[in-house]
Amino acid sequence: MAGLAGTILPAALKAKNAQSKDSTYDQLMNQVGFNHLPNQKEIKTMNTVLHKANTRGSANHGWLEVNHSFSFANYYNPERTNFGVLRVLNDDKIAPSKGFGTHPHDNMEIISIPLEGALKHKDSMGNGAIVQHGDVQVMSAGTGIRHSEFNANDDQHVKLLQIWLFPNKKNVTPRYDQISIKEIEKKNEFYQVLSPNSNDQGVWIHQDAWFHLGEFDEEVCSTYKINKSGNGVYAFIIEGTAEIAGQALEKRDGFGIWNVDDFEITANKNSRILLMEVPMELS
């Protein structure tokens, strides 16, 4: 739902251009609060936050149905602005042939994960692509890009997750990438789809973040180990149910955990889970 900030935000929040004070980065940073940041006293006590699916912000624009895990567009909750550098997690459903017209972004790492259907992408870097279920798309907006995205089909909805992270470097050269995960996906275990390293499995971004997906057709217990000290993990239950660090979770629930080195996950039968490890400090 990368386009919503450029098309539906109140006028006071709309991006005017990539260099203006109303840039994508500034809009979203200005709303960030104190919540879900690390314990400044270095006390290694596990912290968690639970966001039940039915507590998310929601909107129905006819052609677009969306649920916001964090404050976005006309939904604002001062207790739900970010989880560390994770600023946006939008759960979108776009009507056939509809979508977002050309709009700008800057200084944001934008990840799209289609869950059903396909999305047609075009941007000012000359990229044109179809991003479909089984793909992961990433854009580093950097100094500024313009793009559009529409449902590629005229007979079915497209459902996708749109995820925005604050970068660890501003004003980088904009870039685009997408991969098919069909060759790297593993059944009944988590596999990496995003990292900070261009040579690692999956896409890469300008941030010390690691994303893992897992699809399970049987109950599986595993341990997730934090990749970088000071990071936390925001888990999103795409389908099914799970238990993470003792917390029972249902479809579309979000659960953040930090101030830990590792934690246990029980993925139940017929579940699909996204783990997003991100820095908890905003640089």
WOURPE-V361245 format. One record per pair of residues at least 24 apart in sequence whose C-alpha atoms are under 6 Angstrom apart, sorted by the first residue. I is the first residue (numbers start at 1). J is the second residue. Records with the same first field share a line. If there is no record, write none. Layout:
I = J ; J
This chain:
1 = 162
3 = 100
6 = 103
9 = 73
18 = 106 ; 144
24 = 105 ; 106
25 = 107
32 = 81
36 = 83
37 = 84 ; 280
44 = 259
45 = 259
46 = 258 ; 259 ; 260
47 = 257 ; 258
48 = 256 ; 257
49 = 255 ; 256
50 = 255
51 = 253 ; 254
52 = 253
53 = 252 ; 253
63 = 94 ; 95
64 = 93 ; 94
65 = 92 ; 93
66 = 91 ; 92
67 = 91
84 = 279 ; 280 ; 281
85 = 165 ; 166 ; 282
86 = 165
87 = 164 ; 165
88 = 163 ; 164
89 = 162 ; 163
90 = 161 ; 162
91 = 161
92 = 159 ; 160
93 = 158 ; 159
94 = 157 ; 158
95 = 157
96 = 151 ; 153 ; 154 ; 155 ; 156 ; 157
97 = 151 ; 153 ; 154
98 = 150 ; 151
99 = 149 ; 150 ; 151
100 = 148 ; 149
101 = 148
102 = 147 ; 148
103 = 146 ; 147
104 = 145 ; 146
105 = 141 ; 144 ; 145
106 = 141 ; 142 ; 143 ; 144
107 = 141 ; 142 ; 170
108 = 141 ; 166 ; 167
109 = 139 ; 140 ; 164 ; 165 ; 167
110 = 138 ; 139 ; 163 ; 164
111 = 137 ; 138 ; 162 ; 163
112 = 136 ; 137 ; 161 ; 162
113 = 160 ; 161
114 = 159 ; 160
115 = 159 ; 160
116 = 158 ; 159
117 = 158
118 = 152 ; 158
119 = 150 ; 151 ; 152
120 = 149 ; 150 ; 152
121 = 148 ; 149
122 = 147 ; 148
123 = 147
134 = 180 ; 181
135 = 179 ; 180 ; 181
136 = 178 ; 179
137 = 177 ; 178
138 = 176 ; 177
139 = 175 ; 176
140 = 174 ; 175
141 = 174
142 = 171 ; 172 ; 173 ; 174
143 = 171 ; 172
167 = 206 ; 207
168 = 206 ; 207
187 = 215
188 = 215 ; 216
189 = 214
190 = 214
209 = 277 ; 278
210 = 277
211 = 275 ; 276
212 = 274 ; 275
213 = 273 ; 274
214 = 272 ; 273
215 = 271 ; 272
216 = 269 ; 270 ; 271
217 = 269 ; 270
218 = 269
219 = 267 ; 268 ; 269
220 = 266 ; 267
221 = 265 ; 266
222 = 264 ; 265
223 = 263 ; 264
224 = 262 ; 263
225 = 262
226 = 261 ; 262
231 = 278 ; 279 ; 280
232 = 257 ; 258 ; 277 ; 278
233 = 257 ; 276 ; 277
234 = 276
235 = 274 ; 275
236 = 273 ; 274
237 = 273
238 = 272 ; 273
239 = 271 ; 272
240 = 270 ; 271
241 = 268 ; 271
242 = 266 ; 267 ; 268
